[in-house]
Amino acid sequence: MIKGNADIKFKYNPFGGLTTEELTKVLVPQIDLRQLLKEVDEKRKVLIEFVGKKGRGKTSHLKMIHALSSSSELFLLRRTGVDFGQIYRTDGKILLIDSIHHLSFWQRQQLYKSKQKIILTTHTSRRLDLT
């Protein structure tokens, strides 16, 4: 018998195999992502990070934000094949970066200085990058 969310344990993100369209139908974020995007649009400079262990839904939430915002660019980074130049040169109004820890410290610094609105995912907070 399941008593609450704390009793449910997954070894993987159950939303990981869904398309972006399917995600928007089944994912129920704890925050209103439309309101978040409205606030991001109203501010001049924004840096938001989703922090958590692997498989907790960070990427799913980022994909959902991308589906809700036509002015965003989504980059899903992996250990190999990161094209920093493409990320750096993008004209997207809101930059969505999954797994920013795959970029070097110096690359992250360049992005933070040059891009006005960034929403990122990471396993550990990158707040120290900003000091």
C-alpha positions, 0 to 999 in steps of 0.5 A: 500500500502506498501511503504517500510520495515518499514511498514511491522509489524509482531507479530512473526518471519515469518521464524520461521517455516521453515526448515534449508534447506528452510531457506537457500533458502529464507533468504537474510542476509544483510551480506555475511554469507559465508564471515563471516565464512571465516573470523571466520576460519582465526582468532584464537579467535572470539566472535560474537553476534546477538542482537535483540528483540524476533522474529527478525530472530536471530535464523534463521540466526544462523541456516543458519550459521550452514547449511553453516558450517560443523565444527559448533555445534548448541545449541538452548537453552530454559528456561528449560533443558539446558545441559551446560555440553554438550555445554562445552564438544563439539568438534565443531570448531565453537560454535553456541549458541541461546539465551545464556541469558538462561545460568548463568553468570558463565557458559557464563564465562566458555564458553568464556574462553574455546571456541575459536570461538563462535557466539551467539544470545541474547536479550541484548548485553553480552559485559559486560560479557567480562570485 
